[in-house]
Amino acid sequence: LLSWLTQAADLRGKSTIRMALLVLQTAIECGRKQHVSIMPSRVASLRMSRVAAYEGLRSLETAGLVTVKRCRGRSPLVTIVERMPDSVKEPE
């Protein structure tokens, strides 16, 4: 997850790194490895607006670090995408 966080830190905007940290923190606290629901109260605790939170999630999603399932009236369900390092190749 360190490489995942490093990639997130390289993206533009404070909201992006804040959302990356929130996603990881939520996953750790919930004991889940990949799928987490981002509650509005958690976003508010970081003093982020809803718009900034969605922009941060969209940046992470565009970078391929997460996938996001959005349903009207519900908190987004975020899946952390862990990529293998380029130096590790799959067996042929």
Buried (B, 14 or more C-beta within 10 A) or exposed (E): EEEBBEBBEEBEEEBBBBBBBBBBEBBEEEEEEEEBBBEEEBBEEBEBEEEBBBBBBBBBBEBEBBBBEEEEEEBBBBBBBEEEEEEEEEEE
